[in-house]
């Protein structure tokens, strides 16, 4: 099948987006290694807390500047321009470093903090604008793979730079990566429709509203506190890791190589954890349990490092926090916003992910600076002890997070503020809450109906259906079909030899499962003449799964009615070749079963007064055997059945 022009453009844009994600993340990882090596090769490690605080403030400023720009212009313009501007500024810092290396090292450190996270956030805004939700779902895995590969490649690039170039010249490598990323970002937008004018700034500045939402929602307050404590812990263990690395590798290319190896290893470990344990952890431990893994392992490794403060233990503590943040913790953290309505989520998540996170980084750097000033001789152990204490505080949030998540999700589902598809739910906590809430909602509805009828629902006996889920056979059948389990579905099809329209609606999506196609097609053919409208609607609905639409004609081919023939003929205009081919084959089967149909159709076509041009156009589009289907009548079919 040859893809349509829109599909081809989407594929090109997705490939460009994956390449842009690869370059952006590679640039970010390499830039972090370069900035740390440059700074620690130029300044004493005791100056690092001040630089970390300045970097947190710069990150806040960068995120705010990007949000203001995105409020006035489309991401397709802003993000590539910001990436190119970042690369140009790095070139300026390189030239400055030739005369003033200390100033250049400090500016590069702040620059990476200001642009790194902002560009990644802007990239995802660009992706969300370029692709509609259905298409984005199709390509987001490919884009995420590019980002993951970029994380590993960034560490490799930094390591090769340390082996081949002087430390100062490594900034030029970042310039090249930034320019390549800007070009790829520009290609991501591709040949899409002209960009819309962005909304005015006041509608895009939700900080006061987001703060009010945080204050009134206990669940979101706990989420913000979790992010804050995680940022404090990261600042503490990150300082200790860098301090121990600077003592072990001194300065210059060896220090850059050490940071490069660390970031590469964290990228590989994070990918392995995400690929092998993410779904299992969410299913077995739930959201709160998966979130608790990061503070638990960080506290344990920091406790060991407090008694044995050296490079190896500091690396383990920093690595535990970093690898889990990019894998299991991130998977569970994103699910914490499931109970939040979409409008509130957009406002709150940005504040929590940026403002609260950087506030935690500021507090963490302040704690490091205070410890170095008050007890410099025992600072190494005390900083790890602080990391243990903060991690345990984050660990103590697990039970409140679980309770708050369940309560908020129940309230949102019952109020209709949030709608979930149980097929997309991975974690056990949400599955249980969704099932429990569905039961409560149904019981409430039945009580209201009983009250309107003047019945006493509370005195009704419990359902006596053996093995029933809800106690009503039809509803049990719908839920069984929704499960998608082949054994359960086949049992329902056997017990409902002639399914009604309500069951047909749930049977149609099952046509996408190869194992169930023969059973579902046989069952649907028995009632095809009664549910022809449903089948035709599914065939012509472009939002449905193309596999389902392609298999609907297998059912309609036994339905020799004008309505079925007209629906199949309309499908001949579908842009997808496989759907047109399936519809044509079904039309051919119908007309062969009704031999009088072809001649009668041609007579009606000529009698209808159609122009010769229109007739030629129809002849070019449709086979002769299929054009007649539209004109078949019940009389024709009766005559057909009476002839050999």
N, C-alpha and C positions, 0 to 999 in steps of 0.2 A: 504494500500500500504506500503510495506517495503522499507525504504529509501536505496539508494545505499551507498556504502562504503564512497564515498566522502561526501555525504550529512551527513552521521553519524559523520564523522570527523569534518565537519563544525559545526554541532550542538554542539558537545562536546567543540570545540574551542570557540564557541560563549558563551556557558554557563560559561566556564572558564574566558572569557573576561569580562562578566557581573559581575562575582564574584570578579575578580581583580579590576574592576572599583569601585565596592562597597567598597572594602578594601582600595584602594588608596585614595578615597575621604573621607572615614571615618577617615583614618589616618591623612589626611591633615587638616580636620576640628578640630579633637581632638588636633592635634599638635599646631594649632594656639591658641586654648584656653589655652593649657598647657604653651606654651612659654610666652604668655602675663601675665598669672598669676605668673609664676616663676620670670619674669623680674620685674614686679611691686611689687612683694613681697620682692625683694632683693634691688632694686634701687629706687631712688626718681623719680617721674613722670617727672621732668625736664630733666632727662637723656633720656627719651623716644625718642625725635626727633633725637638724635645722633644714637641711635640704629636703628631707622627706616631708616635713610640714609645708615648706614652700611648694613642693610638687603637688600636695593635696589641694592647696589653694589654687594652683594653676589648673589642675584638672577640673575643679568646680567652674573656674572662669571659662575654660575651653568648652565645657558642656553647655554653659549658659549662652556663650557666643554662638555656638552651633544651633541651639534651639531658636535663638532670635533670627538667625539667617534662614532657617528652614521655615519660620513663620512668614517670611517675605518672599522666598523663592522656592522653587521645586528642588527636591534632593538631587535630581538629575543635573542641576546646575551647581548646587552648593558643594556637594561631596567631592566630585572630581576637582573643582577649583580649590577646595581646602587641602586635598592631598597634594596638588601641585604646589600650593603655597607653602605647605609644610616642608616639602623637599627643597624648595628654593631657600627657605630660612636655614635649613641645615647646611646648605652650601655657604651661606653667609657666615654661620658659626664656624665652619671649617676655615674660611679665610681669616676670621678673627683670631682663631686659635694659633695661626702662624706667628702672630705678634703677642697675643695675650692668652696663653693656654689655660690659665686658671679661670678667667672670665668665660672662655668658650666652654670649658667643662661644666661650669655651673649652668650656663644657658642651655646646653644640650640636655642636661638632667631635667630642667624645668620644661623644656620644649617637648620632650618625649611624654611627660605626664600630661601636658596640656592638649596635645594632639592625638595621642594614642587611643585612649578610650573614646574620645569624641568622634574620630573617624570611623571606628568600628560601629558605633551606634548609628552614625549617619549612613553607613553602608546598608544596614538592615532596613532603615527607612527607605532607602532607594529601592531595595528589593521588594518591599511591601507596596511601593507605588508602581513599580514596573509590572508586577504580576498580580492578577486577580487571585482571590483566596484559593480557588480550585486549582489553578495553574501553579501557584506557589507551593501548594501541598505536594504537587507532582515533582517539583525540582528542588525543594529545600534540602532533601537528603544529599543530592549531588553538590549543592553549595556548601553544606556542612562538612562534607568530605574534603572539599577544597580547603576549608578553613583549618581542619585538623591536620591535613598534610602540610599546610603552611606553618603551623606551629612547630612541627618537627624540622621542616626545612630551614626555618629561621635560626634554630640552634646550630644546624650544620653550617649554614652560611657564616655565622659569627665565628665558629671554630676555624673554618678555612681562612677567614680574614685574619684571625690571630696568628695563623701559621705563615701567611704570605705577605702581610702588609704591616707597616708600623701602626701603632694604636691610633694615632691621630687620623691616619688615612682611612680608617674604618668608617668614618663619617661619610666619606664619598660613596661607600657601598650603600649606606642608608639613603643617600640622595638618589642613586640609581633605582633602588627598590621603590622609593616613593614616586618617582616619575613613571615607572612602569605601572604601578598601581593606579595612578591618576588616569593613564591612557586606558587601562582595562575598565575602570569605573565609567569612563565616558562611553565605552562600547557596550556596557551593560544596559544602558537605556536604549541603545540600538535605534531601530526605526519605529519606535512606539508612537502612539498618537501624540499630538502636541500637548505639552505639559499644561496642567491647569494652573490657574492663578492661586497662590496659596492664600489661606485664610488670614485675616488681620491678626496682628500680634496679640491683642487682648484675649482672643479666644485660645491662644496657644501659650499663655502664661498662667498655668494653673497652680502655682506654688501655694498661695493662701488657701485655695479650695482643697488641695491635696493635704495640707497640714490639718485642716478641719476634719477631713475624713479620717486621717490617722488618729486624731485625738478622740474621736467618738467611737472608733471600732477597735475593741480589745484585740481581736485577731491580728489586725494590721499593725497594731502597736507592738505585739510580740514579734511579728515578722521584721519590723524595723529594728527592734532591739537585737534580734538575732544577727542581722546584717552589721549592726554597729559593733557588737562584740567580736564578730568574725574579722572585721577590719582592724580592730585593736590588736587582736591576736596576731594577725598577719604582719602588722608593723613591728611587733615585738620579736617574732621569730625571724623575720626578714633582716632586721638589723643584726641579730646575732649571727646569722648565716654569712652576711657580707663582712662582718667584722672578723670572723674566723677565717674566711677566705682571703681577706687582705693580709692577715698574718701568715697564712700558709704560702700564698703565691706572690706576696709582695705587691708588684704593680706591673703595668705594661701588658704585652700579649699573653703571658702565662695566666694572668688574672682574667683576661677576656676569654681565654680558652676554657678556664674552669667554669665561668658563668655560662658559656655556650653549651658545654657538656651537660650542665645541670638542667638547663631549659629544654634541651633535646630529650633528656631522660624523662623529664616530667611530661612532655608531650606524648611520648610513647606509652608511658605508664597510664596517663589519663585516658588515652585511646583504648588501651586494653581493659581498663576498669569499666569504661562506658560500654564497650562492646560485649563484655562477658558477664558483668554483675549488675548492670543498671536495672533491667527488668526483674531479675531475681530479687534484688534488694527491695524494690518497691512492692513486689508481690508478697514477700515473706515478712519484711520489717515494717511496711507501711511508710508513709511520708515522714512522720516524726522519727521513726527508727532509723531511716536512711540519713536524715539530717544529723542525727546524733553521732554518726560514725566519725565525722570530721572533728568535732571537739573532743571526742573520746580518744582518738588516736593521737591528736595533737597534744592533749594533756599528758598522755602516757609517754610520748617521746620527749616532750619538754621536761617532764619530771626526771627522766634518765639524764638529759642534758644538764639539768641543774646540779646534779651530783658529779657529772663527768663533762664539764664544758670544754669541748674541743670541736674541731672542724667536722668530724664524722657524725657526732651526735647532733650538732646544729644542722647539718645537711638533712639528716633523717627527720628532724622536727619540721624544718621548712618544707621538705618534700612531702611529708604526710599532709600538711595543710594545702599545699599547692595542687597535688595530684587529685585529692578528693574534691577540691573546689571546682576543678575543671571537668569532673565526671559525675560521681554519684550525688554530691551535694547539689550541683546545678540542676540535675534531673528532678530531684525532689523539691528544690526551692521554687522552680517555675510552677509546680503544681499547687503551691500555697496560695496562688492567686486565682485558682479555679472558682472559689465561692464568690469572688468579687465581680460585680457587673462590669461589662466592658468599658463603659464610660469612666467609672471610678478607677478601674485598673490602669487605664492610660495615664490618668493624672497622678496616681499614687506611685506606680512602679518606677517612674523616672526619678521622683524625689527620693525614694528609698535606695535605688541602685546607684545614684550619683551623690546626692547631698548627704544622706545618712552614711553611706560608705566612706566618703571622704572626711566626714566629721570623725568617724572612728579612726581613720588613718592619722588625723591631726592629734587626737587624744593619745594614740599609741606612740607617735613620735614625741609628744610631750612627756609621756611616762618614761621613755628611754632617756631623754635629755635630763629629766629630774633625777633618775637613778644614777646617771653618770656624774651629776653634780653633787649628790648627797653621799653616795657610797661608791666611789670609783674603784676601790680595791675589790669589792665584791659584786661589781655591776653584772658580770657575766651570769653568775648564779641567780642573782635577784631578778634579772630580766626574764629568765626562764621560769622562775617561780611566779612572776606576774602572768606569764603566758599560761601556766597551769591554772591559776585562779580564774582568769577570764574564760578559759576554755570550759572549766567546770560550771561557771555561771551560764554559759551558752548551753551546756549539756542539761542543766536544770530547766531550761525552757522547753524541753521536749514534751513533757506531759501537758503543760498549758497550750502549746501549739497544737497538739492532737485534739484536745477538747475544743479549742477555739475553732479549729478547722471544721470539725464535725458539726458544731452548732451553727456556724456561719453558713456552711453548705446546706444544711437542712432548712434554715430560714430562707435562703435565697431560692432554693428549689420550690418550696411551698408557696413563696410569694411570686414565683414566675420571673424573678429577676435574672436567673441563670438557667440555661437549658443544656443538658449533657446527653451525649450519645454513649450508651454503655459499651458500644463496640470500641470506642476510643479510650476508655478508662483502663489504666494499667494497674494502679495500686489497689491493694485490698481495702484500705480505709474508704476510698471514694466509692468502690463497688458496694460495700456494705451500706454506706450512707445512702447511696442512690436507691438501692433496693428497699431500704427501710422507709425512705421518704416517699417512694412510689406507693408503698402499702398504706402509709398514713393518708396520702392524698386521695387514694381510691376509697378508703373507708370513710373519710370525711365527706366525699361526694355522695356515696351511697346513703349516708345518714341524712344529708340534705334532701336527697330525692325521697327517702322514706318519710321525712317530715312533711314534705309537700303533699305526699299521698295520704297523710294522716296515719301512717303505720309506725309501730314501735320497733325500730331497727335493733335496739339494744337487746330486745328479748328474743331475737331470731336465733335459731339453733345454728351451730357452726356447720360449715359445708361438710358434706359426707363423701365427697369424691375422693376415691383412693388415689394417692399419688398426685393429686391436683395441687397446683401452686396457689391459685387464687380461689379455687372452689367453683369456677365456672368453666365448663368444657371449651367454649369458644375462645375465651380469654387465655386458657391454658394452651390451646392450639396456636394462638398468635405468638405467645411467648416462646413456645417450642420452635416455631419457624424462625423467630428472631435469633435464637441461639446459634443457628447455623450448623449444629452438630448433625452429621449425615444420618446417624442411627435414629436420632430423635425426629428429624424431619421426615424420614421415610415412614416412621410409625404414624405420624400425623397424616401423611398422604394416604396411607392404607386405611386409616379410620375415617377419612373424609374423601370418599370416592368422587364426589361432585362438589368441590369447594365453592363457597359463595364468594361474592365480590370482596368481602373484608379479608378473606384468606388469600385471595388472588393477589391483593396488594402486597402481602408479605411474601408470596411465593415468587414474584417476578425478580426481586434482587438475587434470589438463589440461582437464577440462570447463569450467574457469573462463576459458580462453583462447578468445575468440570465433573466432579464425582456425582453431583446431584442432577445434572442436566437431563439425562434420560427419564428419570422419575418425575421431575417437575414438568417436562414437556408432555409426557403421557397424561398426567393429571390435568394440566391446563387444556389439552385438546378435548377432553370430555365436556368441558363447559365453554369452549371457545365461542360458540354462537351466542351465548348469554352474556359474555363479558368482552365482546368484540371491542367496545369503546375503550375499556381499560387497556386492552392489548395495543390498540392503535395509538392511544395516548402515550404509552410507554415507548412504542417504536419511534414516534416523532418528537419525543422530548429530548432536546440536545443536552440537558443537564444530567441525564442518567448515564450510568456506566455504559460505554460503547459495547462491551461484551454482552450485556443484557439486551441492548437494542438489536445487536446482530443476530441474537438467537430467538427473538420474538417471532420473526417470520416462519420459523419452524412450526410454531403453534398455529399461526394464521393460515398456513397453506391448506389446512383441512376445513377451513371455514369459507364455504363457497357462497358468500353473501356480498351484495354490492358495497356494504360498509367496509368489509375487510379488503375488498379489491381496491376501493378508493384510498384507503389508508396505505396499502402497499404501493400504489401508484404514486402517492405523495412522497413516499420514502425514496423514490427514484431521483428526487432532487437533492437528497442529502449529500453534503460535501464528502462524507467518508465513503470510500469505494466499497469496502466490505459490507457496509449496510445496504448500499445500492444493489450489490450483487445478490445478497440474501433476499432482498425484496423482489428482485426480478425473478429469481428462482421460484419463490413462492407464488408469484403471479402466473408464471408458466404452468405450475402445477394446478392452479385453480382453473385456468382456461382449458387445459387439457382434460380436466374432469367435466367441463361444461362445453362440449364441442360446438353447440349452436351459438355460443356467446360471441365468437369471433366475427361471423358474418353479420349477426344482428348489430354488433358494435359498429362495424364499418358503415352499415346503412344509417344508423342513428347519427354517426359523425357527419356523413354527407348531408343528412336532412337538417342538421343543426345549423347550417349556414356558415360553417367555419370557412375562413378564407384559405386559399391555396397555400399562402405563406405559412399560416398557422398550422395547416395540415402537414406541410413539409417539415416544419420545426418539430412537431410531435413525432413524426415518423423518424426523424433523426435521433430523437431522445429515447424513444421507447421501442422495444421489440414489437413486432406485429401481434404476437400472441398475448402481450400484456396490455396493449392499448384497449383491447375489447373489454377488460374487466370492469371498467367504470360503467359500461352500458348493460351489464347482465341484469336480468330480472328474474323474479321467482318463476315466471312462466317458462323462461329459457331453461332454468335448472330442472323444471318438471319434465320438459320435453327431452332434456339430456338423459335423465334417468330412465326414460322410457325407450331409449334407442340402444342398440347393441354397441 
